[in-house]
Amino acid sequence: MVSFKAIGREGGIHMTHLSRLRLLLAVLASASFISVVNPQDKPTQGQNSSDTTTTSYKCTGGIKLKAEFTQGEPGSAKVTKGSATWDLPQVRSASGAKYSNGKVTFWSKGTEGIFQRKGKTYKCTPQN
């Protein structure tokens, strides 16, 4: 608990009861804000949540993909094309969700996706 000793005006701080109350409210509000911004139950880096969704895509060029997205910190996507599978970590994106290992990229925005591999780009739509 923070306590303040009222000292004369000449040599120190003089706080009224109202000033102490305002300071206490400011400290409590800051502590509440910090606990909301950084909740204890948020996964730390390296942990994955069990929330996964799988979507099948049909892409230009006749390519069919299956993408299994895992939410968490960090997120990831397991993209499968035929017998090839790539585990792609989520990377920073200005818009949508982007997953890339530097050689293969899958970028989803809304219901559509973009698959990039070997310098080629394919537009993808979900398959029913």
C-alpha positions in Angstrom: 0.0 0.0 0.0 1.4 3.4 -0.9 1.2 6.0 1.8 1.9 9.7 1.7 3.0 11.8 4.5 1.7 15.4 4.3 4.6 17.7 4.6 4.4 21.5 4.9 4.3 23.4 1.6 7.9 24.6 2.0 9.7 21.3 1.6 7.7 18.5 0.1 4.5 17.1 -1.3 1.1 18.0 0.1 -1.6 15.7 -1.0 -5.3 16.2 -0.1 -7.6 13.3 0.5 -9.1 13.9 -3.0 -5.6 13.8 -4.6 -4.8 10.5 -2.9 -8.2 9.1 -4.0 -7.5 10.1 -7.6 -4.0 8.5 -7.5 -5.4 5.3 -6.1 -8.1 5.1 -8.8 -5.5 5.7 -11.5 -3.2 2.9 -10.1 -6.2 0.5 -9.9 -7.3 1.4 -13.4 -3.8 0.8 -14.8 -3.6 -2.6 -13.1 -7.0 -3.6 -14.5 -6.0 -2.6 -18.0 -2.7 -4.5 -17.8 -4.5 -7.7 -16.7 -7.0 -7.4 -19.7 -4.2 -6.7 -22.2 -2.0 -9.6 -21.0 -4.4 -12.3 -19.7 -2.6 -15.2 -17.8 -4.4 -17.9 -19.8 -3.1 -16.7 -23.2 -0.9 -19.3 -24.9 2.7 -18.4 -25.0 4.9 -18.6 -28.1 5.4 -22.2 -29.1 2.1 -23.4 -27.6 -0.7 -24.3 -30.0 -4.4 -24.2 -29.2 -6.4 -27.3 -30.1 -8.6 -25.1 -32.4 -8.2 -26.5 -35.9 -10.3 -26.2 -39.0 -9.8 -28.0 -42.3 -10.8 -26.7 -45.7 -10.5 -28.2 -49.2 -9.7 -25.9 -52.0 -9.9 -26.0 -55.8 -7.3 -23.8 -57.4 -6.5 -22.5 -60.9 -4.5 -25.0 -62.9 -6.7 -27.9 -61.6 -4.8 -28.0 -58.3 -6.6 -29.4 -55.3 -5.4 -28.5 -51.8 -6.4 -29.4 -48.3 -5.4 -26.9 -45.6 -5.6 -27.6 -41.9 -5.4 -24.3 -39.9 -4.4 -24.3 -36.3 -5.2 -21.2 -34.2 -2.7 -20.1 -31.5 0.4 -18.2 -30.8 1.8 -18.8 -33.4 -0.8 -20.1 -35.8 0.1 -22.6 -38.5 -1.3 -24.3 -41.6 -0.7 -27.8 -42.8 -1.2 -27.7 -46.6 -1.5 -30.9 -48.6 -1.4 -31.3 -52.4 -1.5 -34.9 -53.5 1.2 -36.7 -51.5 3.1 -33.5 -50.6 2.5 -31.8 -47.3 4.0 -28.6 -46.0 3.8 -27.3 -42.4 3.7 -23.5 -42.8 4.1 -21.2 -39.8 1.9 -18.1 -39.8 3.8 -15.0 -40.8 3.0 -11.3 -40.6 0.5 -10.0 -43.1 -1.1 -6.7 -43.7 -4.4 -8.3 -44.6 -5.8 -11.9 -44.2 -3.8 -14.8 -42.8 -0.5 -15.7 -44.4 1.5 -18.9 -43.9 4.9 -19.5 -45.3 8.1 -21.4 -45.0 9.9 -19.2 -47.5 9.4 -21.7 -50.4 5.7 -22.4 -50.2 3.0 -19.8 -49.2 -0.7 -20.1 -48.6 -2.5 -16.8 -48.0 -6.2 -16.8 -47.0 -8.5 -13.8 -47.0 -12.2 -14.3 -46.4 -13.2 -17.5 -48.1 -10.5 -17.4 -50.9 -6.9 -18.3 -50.8 -3.7 -17.9 -52.8 -1.2 -20.8 -53.1 2.4 -19.9 -54.2 5.1 -22.4 -55.0 8.1 -22.5 -57.4 7.4 -18.9 -58.5 3.8 -19.7 -59.6 0.6 -18.3 -58.0 -2.7 -20.1 -57.9 -6.0 -18.6 -56.9 -8.1 -21.0 -54.7 -11.7 -21.2 -53.7 -13.2 -23.5 -51.1 -14.7 -26.8 -52.4 -18.0 -28.2 -51.1 
